[in-house]
């Protein structure tokens, strides 16, 4: 996908930056895709998601690798241990 760059160290991590400002970050692990993006760049993420058969889409609060991942009111993320 044009503009999306694979990380040179973590080959399962990708990002899209416009003028040095990161607009999309995406990581894959086994059968998971995790991402964060500016709302106006959701269409970039949608193109990636449409390439796969998505069985379950979870937002805001979900379990990943046995940990509860939560999105805070201000948009930040935390992991409950």
C-alpha positions as CSV (number, residue, x, y, z in Angstrom):
1,X,0.0,0.0,0.0
2,X,1.5,3.4,-1.0
3,X,3.1,5.2,1.8
4,X,2.9,2.5,4.4
5,X,6.4,1.5,5.6
6,X,7.5,-1.7,7.2
7,X,9.7,-1.1,10.3
8,X,13.4,-2.1,9.6
9,X,13.8,-3.7,13.1
10,X,10.3,-5.0,13.9
11,X,9.1,-6.6,10.7
12,X,5.5,-7.0,12.0
13,X,5.2,-3.3,12.6
14,X,4.1,-0.8,9.9
15,X,3.4,2.9,9.9
16,X,2.3,5.7,7.6
17,X,3.8,9.2,8.2
18,X,2.8,12.4,6.4
19,X,5.4,15.2,6.7
20,X,6.9,13.4,9.7
21,X,3.6,13.1,11.5
22,X,2.6,9.4,12.1
23,X,-1.0,8.9,10.9
24,X,-1.3,5.1,11.1
25,X,0.5,2.5,13.1
26,X,-0.3,-1.2,12.7
27,X,1.2,-4.4,14.1
28,X,0.5,-8.0,13.4
29,X,0.9,-11.0,15.7
30,X,-0.2,-14.5,14.7
31,X,-3.9,-13.9,13.9
32,X,-4.2,-10.4,15.4
33,X,-4.0,-7.0,13.8
34,X,-3.6,-4.1,16.2
35,X,-3.7,-0.5,15.0
36,X,-4.1,3.1,15.9
37,X,-4.8,6.0,13.4
38,X,-6.0,9.5,13.1
39,X,-9.7,9.3,12.3
40,X,-9.2,10.9,8.8
41,X,-6.8,8.0,8.0
42,X,-9.2,5.2,8.9
43,X,-9.6,4.5,5.2
44,X,-6.0,3.3,5.1
45,X,-6.7,0.8,7.8
46,X,-9.9,-0.3,6.1
47,X,-8.0,-1.2,2.9
48,X,-5.8,-3.5,5.0
49,X,-8.7,-5.0,6.9
50,X,-10.6,-5.6,3.6
51,X,-7.8,-7.8,2.4
52,X,-8.5,-10.3,5.2
53,X,-11.5,-12.3,6.4
54,X,-12.2,-10.6,9.7
55,X,-14.1,-12.8,12.1
56,X,-14.2,-10.4,15.1
57,X,-13.5,-6.7,15.5
58,X,-13.0,-5.4,19.0
59,X,-12.6,-1.7,20.0
60,X,-12.0,0.3,23.1
61,X,-11.7,-2.6,25.5
62,X,-10.5,-6.1,24.6
63,X,-8.2,-9.0,25.6
64,X,-4.9,-9.5,23.9
65,X,-2.4,-12.1,24.9
66,X,-4.2,-12.7,28.1
67,X,-4.2,-9.0,29.1
68,X,-7.1,-6.6,29.2
69,X,-6.4,-3.6,26.9
70,X,-8.4,-0.5,27.5
71,X,-8.7,2.9,25.8
72,X,-8.9,5.9,28.1
73,X,-11.4,8.7,27.6
74,X,-8.6,11.0,26.2
75,X,-7.6,8.4,23.6
76,X,-4.6,6.9,25.3
77,X,-4.2,3.1,25.9
78,X,-3.5,1.0,29.0
79,X,-3.0,-2.6,29.9
80,X,-4.6,-4.0,33.0
81,X,-2.3,-6.5,34.7
